[in-house]
Amino acid sequence: MKILIVEDEPAIVAFLKQGLEEEGFTVETASEGSTGLEMALTGTYASGCQWSGNMQGVHL
């Protein structure tokens, strides 16, 4: 299963990515909301998490 994480804090991305990969997920990341939105619209993901400053998760 593929998960999309959109987050601008590298430490948070690393923490989430490592944990999800250890559980067997494929993880892709974006550091900006606009990039994450483009990825979400063009990819197939089981879930998306977004906390980036330039776009709130509810908007994504």
VEXPA-954389 format. One record per residue: x negated, y, z negated of N, C-alpha, C in turn. Coordinates in nm, 4 decimals, m for minus. Example, Ala and Ser with C-alpha at 12.3 -4.5 7.8 and 13.67 -1.06 7.14 Angstrom:
<recs>
@n.c1:m1.3190	n.c2:m0.5690	n.c3:m0.7800	ca.c1:m1.2300	ca.c2:m0.4500	ca.c3:m0.7800	c.c1:m1.3200	c.c2:m0.3300	c.c3:m0.7800
@n.c1:m1.2850	n.c2:m0.2250	n.c3:m0.7080	ca.c1:m1.3670	ca.c2:m0.1060	ca.c3:m0.7140	c.c1:m1.2900	c.c2:0.0030	c.c3:m0.7870
</recs>
This chain:
<recs>
@n.c1:m0.0834	n.c2:m0.1160	n.c3:0.0000	ca.c1:0.0000	ca.c2:0.0000	ca.c3:0.0000	c.c1:m0.0891	c.c2:0.1240	c.c3:0.0000
@n.c1:m0.0517	n.c2:0.2263	n.c3:0.0747	ca.c1:m0.1327	ca.c2:0.3474	ca.c3:0.0876	c.c1:m0.0683	c.c2:0.4624	c.c3:0.0099
@n.c1:m0.1493	n.c2:0.5323	n.c3:m0.0688	ca.c1:m0.1063	ca.c2:0.6428	ca.c3:m0.1528	c.c1:m0.1761	c.c2:0.7706	c.c3:m0.1070
@n.c1:m0.1033	n.c2:0.8796	n.c3:m0.1045	ca.c1:m0.1596	ca.c2:1.0112	ca.c3:m0.0727	c.c1:m0.1655	c.c2:1.0944	c.c3:m0.1995
@n.c1:m0.2841	n.c2:1.1469	n.c3:m0.2299	ca.c1:m0.3025	ca.c2:1.2378	ca.c3:m0.3425	c.c1:m0.3412	c.c2:1.3737	c.c3:m0.2849
@n.c1:m0.2671	n.c2:1.4772	n.c3:m0.3223	ca.c1:m0.3004	ca.c2:1.6136	ca.c3:m0.2825	c.c1:m0.3310	c.c2:1.6898	c.c3:m0.4104
@n.c1:m0.4581	n.c2:1.7248	n.c3:m0.4280	ca.c1:m0.5039	ca.c2:1.7849	ca.c3:m0.5535	c.c1:m0.6314	c.c2:1.8629	c.c3:m0.5254
@n.c1:m0.6441	n.c2:1.9818	n.c3:m0.5848	ca.c1:m0.7619	ca.c2:2.0644	ca.c3:m0.5600	c.c1:m0.8721	c.c2:2.0513	c.c3:m0.6656
@n.c1:m0.8485	n.c2:1.9735	n.c3:m0.7688	ca.c1:m0.9508	ca.c2:1.9508	ca.c3:m0.8710	c.c1:m1.0222	c.c2:1.8182	c.c3:m0.8448
@n.c1:m1.1496	n.c2:1.8229	n.c3:m0.8040	ca.c1:m1.2224	ca.c2:1.7002	ca.c3:m0.7689	c.c1:m1.2249	c.c2:1.5949	c.c3:m0.8798
@n.c1:m1.2350	n.c2:1.6372	n.c3:m1.0053	ca.c1:m1.2402	ca.c2:1.5399	ca.c3:m1.1152	c.c1:m1.1085	c.c2:1.4635	c.c3:m1.1281
@n.c1:m0.9975	n.c2:1.5329	n.c3:m1.1089	ca.c1:m0.8669	ca.c2:1.4676	ca.c3:m1.1166	c.c1:m0.8503	c.c2:1.3709	c.c3:m1.0002
@n.c1:m0.8928	n.c2:1.4147	n.c3:m0.8809	ca.c1:m0.8857	ca.c2:1.3279	ca.c3:m0.7629	c.c1:m0.9669	c.c2:1.2009	c.c3:m0.7862
@n.c1:m1.0890	n.c2:1.2170	n.c3:m0.8342	ca.c1:m1.1764	ca.c2:1.1018	ca.c3:m0.8570	c.c1:m1.1142	c.c2:1.0047	c.c3:m0.9578
@n.c1:m1.0588	n.c2:1.0576	n.c3:m1.0659	ca.c1:m0.9965	ca.c2:0.9754	ca.c3:m1.1693	c.c1:m0.8778	c.c2:0.8965	c.c3:m1.1134
@n.c1:m0.7863	n.c2:0.9674	n.c3:m1.0459	ca.c1:m0.6687	ca.c2:0.9009	ca.c3:m0.9901	c.c1:m0.7065	c.c2:0.8005	c.c3:m0.8820
@n.c1:m0.7969	n.c2:0.8413	n.c3:m0.7940	ca.c1:m0.8381	ca.c2:0.7548	ca.c3:m0.6829	c.c1:m0.9005	c.c2:0.6261	c.c3:m0.7344
@n.c1:m0.9911	n.c2:0.6381	n.c3:m0.8302	ca.c1:m1.0566	ca.c2:0.5201	ca.c3:m0.8849	c.c1:m0.9553	c.c2:0.4246	c.c3:m0.9477
@n.c1:m0.8663	n.c2:0.4780	n.c3:m1.0284	ca.c1:m0.7667	ca.c2:0.3935	ca.c3:m1.0944	c.c1:m0.6745	c.c2:0.3232	c.c3:m0.9960
@n.c1:m0.6289	n.c2:0.3963	n.c3:m0.8945	ca.c1:m0.5396	ca.c2:0.3370	ca.c3:m0.7954	c.c1:m0.6116	c.c2:0.2326	c.c3:m0.7101
@n.c1:m0.7355	n.c2:0.2620	n.c3:m0.6716	ca.c1:m0.8117	ca.c2:0.1646	ca.c3:m0.5925	c.c1:m0.8403	c.c2:0.0383	c.c3:m0.6734
@n.c1:m0.8668	n.c2:0.0529	n.c3:m0.8027	ca.c1:m0.8883	ca.c2:m0.0641	ca.c3:m0.8882	c.c1:m0.7629	c.c2:m0.1512	c.c3:m0.8959
@n.c1:m0.6473	n.c2:m0.0908	n.c3:m0.8756	ca.c1:m0.5212	ca.c2:m0.1651	ca.c3:m0.8757	c.c1:m0.4849	c.c2:m0.2170	c.c3:m0.7367
@n.c1:m0.5725	n.c2:m0.1952	n.c3:m0.6387	ca.c1:m0.5524	ca.c2:m0.2518	ca.c3:m0.5065	c.c1:m0.4891	c.c2:m0.1597	c.c3:m0.4034
@n.c1:m0.4684	n.c2:m0.0332	n.c3:m0.4378	ca.c1:m0.4099	ca.c2:0.0608	ca.c3:m0.3437	c.c1:m0.5159	c.c2:0.1189	c.c3:m0.2508
@n.c1:m0.4757	n.c2:0.1548	n.c3:m0.1310	ca.c1:m0.5581	ca.c2:0.2342	ca.c3:m0.0409	c.c1:m0.5208	c.c2:0.3792	c.c3:m0.0684
@n.c1:m0.6208	n.c2:0.4648	n.c3:m0.0903	ca.c1:m0.5941	ca.c2:0.6028	ca.c3:m0.1300	c.c1:m0.6550	c.c2:0.6993	c.c3:m0.0296
@n.c1:m0.5748	n.c2:0.7957	n.c3:0.0143	ca.c1:m0.6230	ca.c2:0.9069	ca.c3:0.0958	c.c1:m0.5969	c.c2:1.0340	c.c3:0.0173
@n.c1:m0.6831	n.c2:1.1350	n.c3:0.0360	ca.c1:m0.6712	ca.c2:1.2574	ca.c3:m0.0423	c.c1:m0.6786	c.c2:1.3810	c.c3:0.0462
@n.c1:m0.6215	n.c2:1.4874	n.c3:m0.0040	ca.c1:m0.6321	ca.c2:1.6195	ca.c3:0.0576	c.c1:m0.6464	c.c2:1.7199	c.c3:m0.0561
@n.c1:m0.7260	n.c2:1.8232	n.c3:m0.0349	ca.c1:m0.7482	ca.c2:1.9217	ca.c3:m0.1411	c.c1:m0.6603	c.c2:2.0452	c.c3:m0.1264
@n.c1:m0.5827	n.c2:2.0549	n.c3:m0.0202	ca.c1:m0.4932	ca.c2:2.1690	ca.c3:m0.0001	c.c1:m0.3532	c.c2:2.1188	c.c3:0.0353
@n.c1:m0.2531	n.c2:2.1918	n.c3:m0.0104	ca.c1:m0.1152	ca.c2:2.1532	ca.c3:0.0148	c.c1:m0.0812	c.c2:2.1441	c.c3:0.1622
@n.c1:m0.1314	n.c2:2.2392	n.c3:0.2414	ca.c1:m0.0996	ca.c2:2.2386	ca.c3:0.3848	c.c1:m0.1577	c.c2:2.1160	c.c3:0.4542
@n.c1:m0.2787	n.c2:2.0772	n.c3:0.4162	ca.c1:m0.3398	ca.c2:1.9562	ca.c3:0.4723	c.c1:m0.2633	c.c2:1.8324	c.c3:0.4272
@n.c1:m0.2266	n.c2:1.8286	n.c3:0.2996	ca.c1:m0.1503	ca.c2:1.7164	ca.c3:0.2474	c.c1:m0.0149	c.c2:1.7028	c.c3:0.3146
@n.c1:0.0492	n.c2:1.8151	n.c3:0.3413	ca.c1:0.1780	ca.c2:1.8117	ca.c3:0.4086	c.c1:0.1638	c.c2:1.7547	c.c3:0.5492
@n.c1:0.0605	n.c2:1.7985	n.c3:0.6216	ca.c1:0.0358	ca.c2:1.7450	ca.c3:0.7563	c.c1:0.0103	c.c2:1.5944	c.c3:0.7513
@n.c1:m0.0705	n.c2:1.5517	n.c3:0.6539	ca.c1:m0.0988	ca.c2:1.4087	ca.c3:0.6389	c.c1:0.0281	c.c2:1.3320	c.c3:0.6054
@n.c1:0.1113	n.c2:1.3871	n.c3:0.5163	ca.c1:0.2344	ca.c2:1.3191	ca.c3:0.4753	c.c1:0.3309	c.c2:1.3045	c.c3:0.5930
@n.c1:0.3339	n.c2:1.4043	n.c3:0.6791	ca.c1:0.4251	ca.c2:1.4014	ca.c3:0.7931	c.c1:0.3786	c.c2:1.3090	c.c3:0.9047
@n.c1:0.2482	n.c2:1.2861	n.c3:0.9125	ca.c1:0.1943	ca.c2:1.2047	ca.c3:1.0221	c.c1:0.1515	c.c2:1.0650	c.c3:0.9784
@n.c1:0.1464	n.c2:1.0395	n.c3:0.8483	ca.c1:0.1031	ca.c2:0.9090	ca.c3:0.7983	c.c1:0.2176	c.c2:0.8332	c.c3:0.7343
@n.c1:0.1859	n.c2:0.7126	n.c3:0.6907	ca.c1:0.2827	ca.c2:0.6292	ca.c3:0.6200	c.c1:0.2267	c.c2:0.6033	c.c3:0.4808
@n.c1:0.2937	n.c2:0.6574	n.c3:0.3810	ca.c1:0.2464	ca.c2:0.6466	ca.c3:0.2440	c.c1:0.3565	c.c2:0.5923	c.c3:0.1547
@n.c1:0.3150	n.c2:0.5187	n.c3:0.0528	ca.c1:0.4095	ca.c2:0.4665	ca.c3:m0.0450	c.c1:0.4541	c.c2:0.5779	c.c3:m0.1395
@n.c1:0.3635	n.c2:0.6738	n.c3:m0.1623	ca.c1:0.3924	ca.c2:0.7789	ca.c3:m0.2592	c.c1:0.2977	c.c2:0.8942	c.c3:m0.2350
@n.c1:0.3352	n.c2:1.0092	n.c3:m0.2857	ca.c1:0.2483	ca.c2:1.1261	ca.c3:m0.2780	c.c1:0.2496	c.c2:1.2002	c.c3:m0.4096
@n.c1:0.1323	n.c2:1.2470	n.c3:m0.4529	ca.c1:0.1196	ca.c2:1.3257	ca.c3:m0.5744	c.c1:0.0556	c.c2:1.4577	c.c3:m0.5360
@n.c1:0.1085	n.c2:1.5681	n.c3:m0.5864	ca.c1:0.0554	ca.c2:1.6980	ca.c3:m0.5470	c.c1:0.0579	c.c2:1.7950	c.c3:m0.6626
@n.c1:m0.0574	n.c2:1.8544	n.c3:m0.6926	ca.c1:m0.0677	ca.c2:1.9553	ca.c3:m0.7968	c.c1:m0.1481	c.c2:2.0748	c.c3:m0.7515
@n.c1:m0.1740	n.c2:2.0878	n.c3:m0.6239	ca.c1:m0.2600	ca.c2:2.1921	ca.c3:m0.5694	c.c1:m0.2021	c.c2:2.3310	c.c3:m0.5944
@n.c1:m0.2897	n.c2:2.4295	n.c3:m0.6087	ca.c1:m0.2473	ca.c2:2.5648	ca.c3:m0.6411	c.c1:m0.1728	c.c2:2.6384	c.c3:m0.5321
@n.c1:m0.2023	n.c2:2.6129	n.c3:m0.4048	ca.c1:m0.1403	ca.c2:2.6922	ca.c3:m0.2990	c.c1:m0.0041	c.c2:2.6383	c.c3:m0.2548
@n.c1:0.0377	n.c2:2.5257	n.c3:m0.3043	ca.c1:0.1690	ca.c2:2.4708	ca.c3:m0.2716	c.c1:0.2092	c.c2:2.3766	c.c3:m0.3838
@n.c1:0.3230	n.c2:2.3980	n.c3:m0.4422	ca.c1:0.3695	ca.c2:2.3132	ca.c3:m0.5517	c.c1:0.4245	c.c2:2.1820	c.c3:m0.4961
@n.c1:0.4185	n.c2:2.0781	n.c3:m0.5758	ca.c1:0.4634	ca.c2:1.9463	ca.c3:m0.5349	c.c1:0.6059	c.c2:1.9437	c.c3:m0.4835
@n.c1:0.6914	n.c2:2.0244	n.c3:m0.5437	ca.c1:0.8297	ca.c2:2.0272	ca.c3:m0.5006	c.c1:0.8413	c.c2:2.0765	c.c3:m0.3566
@n.c1:0.7497	n.c2:2.1613	n.c3:m0.3121	ca.c1:0.7498	ca.c2:2.2097	ca.c3:m0.1752	c.c1:0.6971	c.c2:2.1069	c.c3:m0.0768
@n.c1:0.6073	n.c2:2.0224	n.c3:m0.1243	ca.c1:0.5497	ca.c2:1.9187	ca.c3:m0.0392	c.c1:0.6525	c.c2:1.8100	c.c3:m0.0182
</recs>
